[in-house]
Amino acid sequence: MSTVSRREVVPFEILRNRLWAITNEAAAVLRVLSGSPVTSDARDFNTCLINAKGDGTLMGPYVASHGIGQPLVVQHIVREYQTNPGISEGDMFICSDPYVGPPHQNDVTIVAPVHWEGEVVAWFGATLHQVDVGGPVEGSQTAIGAESIYGEPLPMPPLKIIEGGLLRKDIEAECLIRSRTREAYALDMRAQIGCINAANKRIKDVIARYGVTMVKESLEQISEHTATLLKARLRELPDGVWHHTGYLDYEDTTKRLVYPCRVVMTKQGESLTFDYSQTASQAPAMINCTYSGLLSGVLMGVFTHLCFDIPWSPAGVLRVLKITSRPGTLVHAQWPAGASKGTTGAGWLVTQTAAVCLSKMLASDEKYRSHVMAGWCGNVPVLSLFGLDQRGEYFGGPLMDHVAGGGGAKSFEDGVDTAGYVRCLSISIGNAETQEVRYPLLYLFRRQERDTGGAGKWRGGAGIGVMFVPYDVERIDKAIVDTWSYNHPEAIGNSGGGPGASNQFVIARDSAVRKMLQEGVLPSSIAEVGGSHEVIPNFLITSLGRDDAFYTRVSGGGGYGDPLDREPEDVLADVVSGLVSKEAAADSYGVVMEEHGWRIDRSRTIELRSALKDKRRQEGRIVGSQMIREIAQATSSRTLSEYMSVVDGAVKCRCGRVLVYPTEDERDQLLVLDRPVGQISSLLAANPNDTPFMLREIFCPSCLTRLEAEVYLVGS
Amino acid sequence: MPKITALAIDTGGTFTDCVAFDEDGNLYSSKAHSTPPDLADGVLNSVANLAASLGLSAREVLEGAGLLLHGTTATVNTWLTRSGPTLGLITTKGHEDALLIGRVYQKVTGIGEWETTYAVKLKKADPIIPRPLIKGVAERIDYRGRVVVPLNLEEVRQAARELIAAGVQAIVVSLLWSFKNPSHEQQIKDVLQREFHEVRVSLSSELVPVLGEYERTATAAINAYLIPSTSRYFGTLKSKLQENGFRSDVLIMNNQGGCIPLQEATEKPIFTWSSGPVGGLLGARALAELLGYKQIVTTDVGGTSFDVGVAHEGDLVMAKSPSIGKYHIAIPMVDIASIGAGGGSIARVEPLTKSLEVGPRSAGARPGPACYALGGVKATVTDADVVLGRINPGLSLGGQIALDKERAISAIRDQVAKPLGMDVFEAAKAIVDIVDANMADLVRKVSIEKGFDPQDFVLFAFGGSGPTHAASYARDIGVNTVVIPALASVFSAFGIAMSDIVRWYVKSSPMMAPFSAEDLELIFGDLEVNAKTETSGNGLRVGSTEVIHFVEMKYRHQVNQLRLPVQHHKMNVGSLLDDFDAAYEDNFGPNTAYRQAGVELVTCGLIVTQRIRKPLLRVLDPKVGRRSREPKETREVFFGDRLLSTPIYDLGGLSSGVNVDGPAIIEGPGMAVVVPPNDRSFLDDYGNIVLQLAK
């Protein structure tokens, strides 16, 4: 364990705060100079302070994946460019190659060495998501149809964009020629350079004041401080093995494929291993992530679930983690696999699956159960629009509404409604009014969508529901859609809580919206607007006519605990607030409302809850419990979750029933019910009648409490 | 016997401060305990204390005073205790959830950066209007103000009936694009006032006609929420003042850099939110004008927070996206940045890594630092100051009669010195060094964000602990000159005394270049009508009125908005674009202007200032009643790495022009100014202590 020496206490604490302040301030400079909505609203940018070797010491408070990508770029430069082209004072390198570091080609990264008396003391990096970096499709990332990276925007290896303080025109031209939005690209690039210059100067001020040795030592201490605290946390948590499988679908108008992403997480003492080697082989499509995406995906799960009060030093966390994978897989793609959607695709799923395992571990510890979060919204559905606006001018970019997914339920309260996601906790969306100035749209509604939060004793947060029509234009030329968590829910519940709703996009072509508006009617669902309805596969490039209504539903968070344990008053409050329908109140929670008014029918609620439990008993089948025995045998904890304890090697339900005996025993049994997800709720899949995914519910055969609810692919 | 002509009273969390001035410009001050929930008593007590110190009765002072200016935390109390009325909201159907969605980032609004990473603790606001009391009605206006769906008045009536049946006491109306076309909101108001006169109605388009339905609605809702309690408080205050003989005008401090008549503050209490810290900035601005300082940064170090404000040639820097609690709001508000660092900040050693953290947790005023002996046991910054000898335990600091040095020593010894293997002085010095560096980080951040170089500004330090720590954090960021005002311990009240009547009128009107001069004239015309009604209708005796016209512009596809003053009567819309390009590069650096994207004008506004009579600060007579520079005692004070025998001066015993070189401590009412070795200080002509820091 590393501790600070007595002499260093004060400078270490001051430098820790000051270097953190420098990293954050540089991020603020970047945001202000860029001024683009992607930076300002979506916060898709970040800065990182990196040590001389290329370890990410500190990162700013924005999208966390850049805290991995930038150090990887530095490591590449340090390894490959030492003598040719050389690393000199006043140099900066630009890079967009996901096989080097940036999460995908849009995340243009610039890094620069900080020199002191001829020696490289540290590096500083700045990344932001450029709206367009070229390639066949507007916005660059949704390279539908590309079977490898050659069909995507061509990545850029690290190039020396600034040489001895001079911006190289040839390299700048090489960057700009790719982009459909060159002015914005140039401006954003200058913002990055300005931000790095500001940070570089501040770091040198600090070196001048505290000495180069002390600053180098502080960089080391900052990472070691985080590593020490994380190890201590791990020592407090129970040992065990947890696993989870998430799914990435790839469906366009011609094919439908599903790629499982499997992780086995092993915690032993102060070590924590994530093994992704059983994940599917890489896809001949843009959905893979590179090694950079794998690292940052795991890191973001660990940051939010274990480092809530520990400083977020990427290198500090990586010192503790072990991440294993198989090159050539969905989450560790090898050249020339496509990766332009690796961020909201495979990289996202890595965070999601790591988080599920981490939450299971936290749930198995009585002290840390208060830190469980069921799965937050699944992979975000992105809609980008490009075309001519009401003034006849070119516009384009992602509509940011899609970030407003639901937060995972906690063990003591509901998940946050329209929460955003854990990969960037400070994300925001624009006002509907701002959007209507920016884009030729008329929003018909924008709301917290009913029944999207996963059912549970504590409900998952609701996702957003949005519908608009093009406005003041004849058509919008390009509507580019990509999403996952589309035909199944990816936001998994914890301790028997149900999954949050899936994403969904629907277009009502030639709808009656305009006529309805003329008649004074504001439609409140896409079902009301007529026209012919297209439920969009997870990738599509289309256009929108003036009467085409576009509906987006964003996935909700997973629930916590058995929904039949939820206080009926809480269910009532949700019904009154429009977050749960009366039907779902009855079907999922067993709560019956009086026909008129907003009151619970108590006696019918008791009857219905008991009937729902009977149904569990009748429809379920009794199976052995090998899986739970394995988990119980691996754990050092006295509990597995809110409902299950481990006593003398046996697993007991909260009702006292032994579910699993220490050795294989014929009495071992659980009640299991497998149903297609679309049968449970029409909101769990975009096409509820045509999805290959099932929900497996596991109940106690005695008290009929729902202990687990997991999603799986038929045949897996 | 002095004749008091005006009173300025600032109610804070713990104390109510009063500053008064007489016909000759002499200033007097007093303090009383704040008296929640009946804050008016504390106000009266502060006047009584002031009167007593002058050998007068409160009635004599109040009868003679021609003006009373007042800053209050009444709104903050209502908010924190959630003691406002039950509100209902009528809004555009389909957009009922805007206030709850809170643009997603409501869950991280108003908390420190270090708290945003604690994902499991993130929560949205406890809704100021619960969802069942939000009713959507059929109506729609588009971005150009055209009616797309006419207002359905039957739905309005139905909504009102349901809300009133549910016990709603006031209804807020906030519709999409109402700032562009307020006709639907007006129609709703007419119907509600005609048919449902028992409820109070407020319209978002009347209070804040600006773009952005979330912030506009939140602003209108919070204002409506604050109205009943604020109006009760102001009513009580007014009648108590009148009972005690006061017959003149009461002005209330606002958060826009001035004050407004009491009646207006009653209708728009949101404008008085958090106005206390602005008082200090106004006081510093007044002194800076007198002393010829162009750029100033103010630092107010209280028990729990460190507040930083900035003024550039008299202009106060306004907040980019102000918030109240977890809600972003849409009124222009003076920017005061804040971190949890102050006298009450707790020092703690991380047991595993042996690192020493100071703040952001605070012992506050109660139980407070260990040395307060009020039950607090945690080692704090004030305890460290006492251990180091910087604060005299006998000093009445923030009203504590005496500080218990033994408790300070044992807290620091046990909690910091022992775990780190240090002696108690080293440990106390470590605490002070770390908190000073944290404060320096915030000042640097604020000044850099505003484009200031710290070497170019003068730093003002006040609040209970500011004078003790200023030399250290100011030196850290490269500031040369620090001013510790004579009235540092009642500085917000002093600032209130130095304020004018200031009102901002803003209206959003998004338009793309090329702009039409006629459109702009129309908007400014409307704003001027509003301003005239308000500024002339209150019968106040005011001096000259000054109006600044401004527009806010941005490049299309960009979000940075800049405020640009304009000559509206002979406006040249062509040169407006050039002015904008130039201002943009001024603010954001060369090559950042981006004309190709197109330029958008977002907001038009007026800043209307009505001058009121202020005290003329008098130069102290160096010969009268004051003696030369004799220390009252010497004491051992820890500087650097050792105890130095240090002269202690009494501020009241120093004459103007006198130099005091460090090491020294100058003790005044409620403050201890630390002058470190090698630094110099002098008392200026107005009784302020000016520190000149060595490089």
Interface residues (C-beta under 8 A of the other chain):
Chain A: M1 S2 T3 V4 R6 V9 V10 F12 E13 I14 R16 N17 R18 A21 N24 E25 A28 V32 L33 G35 S36 P37 S40 D41 P61 E183 A184 L187 R190 A191 G194 A198 E224 H225 T228 L229 A232 F303 T304 H305 C307 F308 D309 W312 S370 H371 V372 M373 R391 E393 F395 G397 V403 A404 G407 K410 V416 D417 T418 A419 G420 V422 L425 S426 I427 S428 I429 G430 N431 A432 E433 T434 E436 V437 R438 L442 Y443 L444 F445 R446 R447 Q448 I464 Y471 D472 L517 G520 V521 L522 S524 V576 S577 G578 W598
Chain B: T92 K93 G94 H95 E96 D97 A98 L100 I101 G102 R103 V104 Y105 K107 V108 E113 T116 T117 Y118 A119 V120 K121 L122 K123 K124 P130 R131 P132 A138 R140 D142 Y143 V148 V149 P150 N152 L176 W177 L211 G212 E213 Y214 E215 E350 L352 T353 K354 S355 L356 E357 V358 L420 G421 M422 K429 A430 D433 I434 A437 N438 D441 R444 K445 I448 E449 P510 M512 K554 Y555 H557 Q558 V559 N560 F588 G589 N591 T592 Y594 Q596 A597 G598 E600
